[in-house]
Amino acid sequence: MYKVFVNEKKLLVSKHPEELEKSIGYESFTTLEIALDILENTSVKELNVFGENIDEIWKEFQKLFRIIEAAGGIVSNPEGEILFIKRLGKWDLPKGKMEKGESQEESAVREIEEETGLKDVELVQFINTTYHIYVERNGEKILKCTHWFEMNFSGEDTFKPQAEEGITEVAWKKRQQIENEVFPSTFKNIKLIVKDFWNSKNL
């Protein structure tokens, strides 16, 4: 199953029909173009494309876009707080585009250290990949695949928000703060990955 966010609307690619606002059975490449058109140009907020060969559907879906790979992390401290950044007025997790020749893990650690100023972040394990779609100024459609890793940090807080990336704040947040402050002012794929992390830890 693949969850993709299109302007904060959800597209679910699955093997079997899911109980979403709208479901379409996969017949051909055109099915995917229709699904995107519905999400981009109507009031439908969630749509499911389903078909037996999900890997084949996903390969066809990717042909609609230029793919950008990114990596980031959910960084926890010994108090169980999670590290967030504030970028352009929204809370976010530290992440960024992978550079040529980098592994996902190397990219995730580098981006966290660059965006927050923390040093010696410890990488624990892979969590999941999130997908979202956006359009460049030239009209090119991008599918951004962000690979997320669980990380720990127990050193000194040497916060230095990366101003050139539009980051104005770096902060540790407790669960209650995340639910009350972060979730109302973040992106759906960030909510998704944080909840995946909590579920993996039975939190």
N, C-alpha and C positions, 0 to 999 in steps of 0.2 A: 504493500500500500504506500502511495506517495501523496503527501499533502503539499500543495503549492498555494502560495498567497499571491493574488492578483489585485493590487490596490486594496489590500486588507480584506479582500473577499477570498473564500476558500474553494479551491478546486481539489477534489479527491479522486485519485486514480486508483481503482481497486478491482479485485477479481470478481466480487459479487456486488449486487446493488446495495447501497447504504441508504439509510433513512435521512436524506438531506432534502433541502428545499426543491431541488430538481435533479433527476437522474437521466443519463443518456447511455444507451448501450453502444459500445464501440463497433463501428462497421468499417471505417476507413479513416485515412488521414483527415478527410473533410470533417469527421465527427469532432476532432480536436479543434479545428478552426472554428467550428460552430460554437463549441463550448466556451472558447476564449471570447468570442464575439458577444455571447450572452452575458458573461461576467463583466466585460468592459463597457457594454452599451445598454444594459437593462438594470432593473432594480434587484435582480436575483443576487443574493449574498453568498450562497453556497451551492455548489454543483458537483455531481458525481458522474465521472465517466467510468464505466465498468466493462470488463471483458475478460475472457478466460486467460489469454496470454498477456499478463500484465507487463512483463519485461519488454515484449514487442511494442506494446502501446507506449511505454515510457521512452523507448528508443525513437519512435515516430514523433512523440511530443517534443523531444529535445531538438529535432530538426527545425522547429519553428523559431529557434533562438540562437543567439551567440551565447555560449556558456562561459560564465566567470566563476572560478573556484575561489572560495575564501575560507578562512579558518578563525576560530575564536575559542573562548573558554568561559566556563563557569568556575570562578575562583572562590574558594571558601577559606576563611581564616579559622583559627582554633575555637572561636566562639560560635562557629556555625553560620556566620554572616556571609553574604554573597557580594562580590564586587561589581558595582555598576558605574557606568559613565553617563554623563548628560551631554547629548549632542543635538544642537539645533532645537533645544527646548524639550527634547524627549529623552526618557531614560532608555539605555541600551546596554548590551553586554559588549565588552571589548572584542573586536574582531576586525578583519581586513583581508584584502586580496592577497592570495598566495603569489610569491615571486618565483620566477623561473628557477627550476632546480631545487626548490624547497620541498620538503615533505609536509604533509598536513600538520604534523606535530610541531615541526620547527616553525612553521608559519604562525601557528596559534600562540606559541610562547613569545615569538618576536612581536607580534601585534599587541599582545597584552602589555609587554614591557614598554613598547613605544607609546601606546595610547594612555597608559596610567602612570608610568614612571617607576613602577615596582621592579625590583630586581630579584633574580633567583626564584622564579615561580616554579613549583614542582608539578610536572605533568603526571596525572594518575592514569586515566583511561579515556577512550572514545565514548561519547554519549550517543550522538545521533547526527543526522544531516537535515538541515531545513532548506526549503526552496522558496524563493520569491521572484516575481517577475516585475521588471520596470522597463520604461522606454527612455532611451537616450534622446538628447535634443535633436539628433539627426533622424529620429524616428526608428532607429534600430531597437529591436526587442531583445532584452537580456534576461536570461535565466541564471540567477545567482544561487549557487550551491554552497552553503556554509557548513563546514564540518566542525562540530563542537566537541570539546574535550573537558573532562573534569580535571580541575587543578587545585592544588593546595598552596597556601602561602602563610608562613609563620614568622617572617622577618619584620623589619622596621617599615612602617608606612612612609615611603618616600614619594608620595603622590605628586605628580607633575602632569596635569592634563595637557594633551597634545593640541595646542591651540590652533595649529595650522590645519588640523582635521576637524575643526569646529567644536572641539570638546571643551566644555566650560567647568565641569565638575567631575570628581572621582570620589565615590563614597561606598562604604560598607553598609549593607542593609539587612536588618533582621527580617524573618518571615512575615511578621505583621506589617512592617513597613513596605515590604515588597507587594503584599496583597492590597494595602491601602493607598500607597503612594506611587509605586512603580507601575503596577498593572494598568491603572487607569490612564497612564501617560507613556505607553510603550507600544511596540508593534506585536501583532498576533503571533508571529513566529518566535518572538522572544518569550512571550507567555508560554508557548508550546514547549520550548526547550527547557525552560525552568521547571515546568510541571513534569516533564519527562525525567528530569534530574531528581526531583523530589520523590517521584514514584519509584525510581530505581533504588533509592535509599530508604524506601518505606517511611518517608517523612510526612 
